[in-house]
Amino acid sequence: MKNILLGGLAAAALCVGPPAPASAQFSDGVIKIGVLNDQSGTYADLSGQGSVWAARKAIEDFCKAQKCFEKIEVVFGDHQNKADIGAGVARRWYDVEQVDVIVDTPTSSVALAVSQITREKNKVFLNSGAGASELTGTACSPNFIHWTYDTWALANGTGSAIVKTGGKTWYFLTADYAFGHALERDTAAVVEKMGGKVLGKVRHPFPAQDFSSFLLQAQASKAQVIGLANAGADTINSIKQASEFGIVQGGQRLAGLLVFINDIHAIGLKTAQGLTFIEAWYWDTSDDNRAFAKEFAAANKGNRPSMVQAGVYSAITHYLKAVHALGSDADGVKVVEKMKETPTDDKLFGKGTIRADGRKIHDLMLVEVKKPEESKGPWDYHKIIATIPAAEAFRPLADGGCPLVK
């Protein structure tokens, strides 16, 4: 397990008021939260230390609103986007360090492994970063909740919007691992259902630096739309290199199937303008979101939070409500059941619900990147084109194949 970044923080001594009531059964007298994500690679900007900050902030805000009689701690680890490393950290946390809940965890292959281990150990896994829709489908678990987005929602939001505006033929440039495959599959299904056609696909290594050969294949296909079934630095590099090849100027469209505000910041409005994609959360849509983003920026080198980092805050807030209502964090299944039966309501994501399959339900936004002259300042990047109601945003409950759905 060399080169794994493991950190512990005192989120800390959030011990307020008298000792915990005798009825409380918090394991070891501590609620321990593990933020497991990419601290150093492709997804570090959209998760990384920003998610650790969001976890601390959720605890701070919760304990201001409601007295916390127990100690709440946060640890964090770098899974390096590798399933074996992520699984090893999860086992160590559960078996040795008495972690009660793991959050975030971008990279679907890692998330699928961690979900299985969490079920074996009867702990809780709250995923904000990974996308594969299998996590609430055939691989669903009574110990798991999928918080922010998934590949089905991305495919149906972005894919359908682009087909409706004339993008009928597609070619996919896909990251060669579980998330990329799921996003390609779900988007292709939407395109074909709406009368479009998939002309081909090419799989690129994950992560990758040079996309020239893949983009040339996509360009040669003459497809109207090149679907980027990747994320993070892979998406950034794909779009930048597509610009160098003049792909958009040549008449083809790029569909960023998972794009984060951090990506737009890295690409720049001049190159990114006009991209349409799905967001679950955007910093400039309410006073609460703007206040959260301002605090985040002050602590994170001026950056604004991604939807993943906002999802970490939201998920932990709801988790803390559930364990306090139960008076215990000991039984992961019972904690998740409590989370499902309690409507979600926090200052970032607002009101929502959690379904039997573990899918958190909330509105999504279809956004378009502003032109440089439309932006009023740093990080003012998105125009909201449409709101996708919660009831329509995610895969119908009966269609996922989750064994928990009866």
Rosetta blueprint (number, residue, H / E / L):
1 M L
2 K L
3 N L
4 I L
5 L L
6 L E
7 G E
8 G E
9 L E
10 A L
11 A L
12 A L
13 A L
14 L L
15 C L
16 V L
17 G L
18 P L
19 P L
20 A L
21 P L
22 A L
23 S L
24 A L
25 Q E
26 F L
27 S H
28 D H
29 G H
30 V E
31 I E
32 K E
33 I E
34 G E
35 V E
36 L E
37 N E
38 D L
39 Q L
40 S L
41 G L
42 T L
43 Y L
44 A L
45 D L
46 L L
47 S L
48 G H
49 Q H
50 G H
51 S H
52 V H
53 W H
54 A H
55 A H
56 R H
57 K H
58 A H
59 I H
60 E H
61 D H
62 F H
63 C H
64 K H
65 A H
66 Q L
67 K L
68 C L
69 F L
70 E L
71 K E
72 I E
73 E E
74 V E
75 V E
76 F E
77 G E
78 D E
79 H L
80 Q L
81 N L
82 K L
83 A H
84 D H
85 I H
86 G H
87 A H
88 G H
89 V H
90 A H
91 R H
92 R H
93 W H
94 Y H
95 D H
96 V L
97 E L
98 Q L
99 V L
100 D L
101 V E
102 I E
103 V E
104 D E
105 T L
106 P L
107 T L
108 S H
109 S H
110 V H
111 A H
112 L H
113 A H
114 V H
115 S H
116 Q H
117 I H
118 T H
119 R H
120 E H
121 K H
122 N L
123 K L
124 V E
125 F E
126 L E
127 N E
128 S L
129 G L
130 A L
131 G L
132 A L
133 S H
134 E H
135 L H
136 T H
137 G L
138 T L
139 A L
140 C L
141 S L
142 P L
143 N L
144 F E
145 I E
146 H E
147 W L
148 T L
149 Y L
150 D L
151 T H
152 W H
153 A H
154 L H
155 A H
156 N H
157 G H
158 T H
159 G H
160 S H
161 A H
162 I H
163 V H
164 K H
165 T L
166 G L
167 G L
168 K L
169 T E
170 W E
171 Y E
172 F E
173 L E
174 T E
175 A E
176 D L
177 Y L
178 A H
179 F H
180 G H
181 H H
182 A H
183 L H
184 E H
185 R H
186 D H
187 T H
188 A H
189 A H
190 V H
191 V H
192 E H
193 K H
194 M L
195 G L
196 G L
197 K E
198 V E
199 L E
200 G E
201 K E
202 V E
203 R E
204 H E
205 P L
206 F L
207 P L
208 A L
209 Q L
210 D L
211 F L
212 S H
213 S H
214 F H
215 L H
216 L H
217 Q H
218 A H
219 Q H
220 A H
221 S L
222 K L
223 A L
224 Q L
225 V E
226 I E
227 G E
228 L E
229 A E
230 N L
231 A L
232 G L
233 A H
234 D H
235 T H
236 I H
237 N H
238 S H
239 I H
240 K H
241 Q H
242 A H
243 S H
244 E H
245 F L
246 G L
247 I L
248 V L
249 Q L
250 G L
251 G L
252 Q L
253 R E
254 L E
255 A E
256 G E
257 L L
258 L L
259 V L
260 F L
261 I H
262 N H
263 D H
264 I H
265 H H
266 A H
267 I H
268 G L
269 L H
270 K H
271 T H
272 A H
273 Q L
274 G L
275 L L
276 T E
277 F E
278 I E
279 E E
280 A L
281 W L
282 Y L
283 W H
284 D H
285 T H
286 S L
287 D H
288 D H
289 N H
290 R H
291 A H
292 F H
293 A H
294 K H
295 E H
296 F H
297 A H
298 A H
299 A H
300 N L
301 K L
302 G L
303 N L
304 R L
305 P L
306 S L
307 M H
308 V H
309 Q H
310 A H
311 G H
312 V H
313 Y H
314 S H
315 A H
316 I H
317 T H
318 H H
319 Y H
320 L H
321 K H
322 A H
323 V H
324 H H
325 A H
326 L H
327 G L
328 S E
329 D L
330 A L
331 D L
332 G H
333 V H
334 K H
335 V H
336 V H
337 E H
338 K H
339 M H
340 K H
341 E H
342 T L
343 P L
344 T E
345 D E
346 D E
347 K L
348 L L
349 F L
350 G E
351 K E
352 G E
353 T E
354 I E
355 R L
356 A L
357 D L
358 G L
359 R E
360 K E
361 I E
362 H L
363 D L
364 L E
365 M E
366 L E
367 V E
368 E E
369 V E
370 K L
371 K L
372 P H
373 E H
374 E H
375 S L
376 K L
377 G L
378 P L
379 W L
380 D L
381 Y L
382 H E
383 K E
384 I E
385 I E
386 A E
387 T E
388 I E
389 P L
390 A H
391 A H
392 E H
393 A H
394 F L
395 R L
396 P L
397 L H
398 A H
399 D H
400 G L
401 G L
402 C L
403 P L
404 L L
405 V L
406 K L
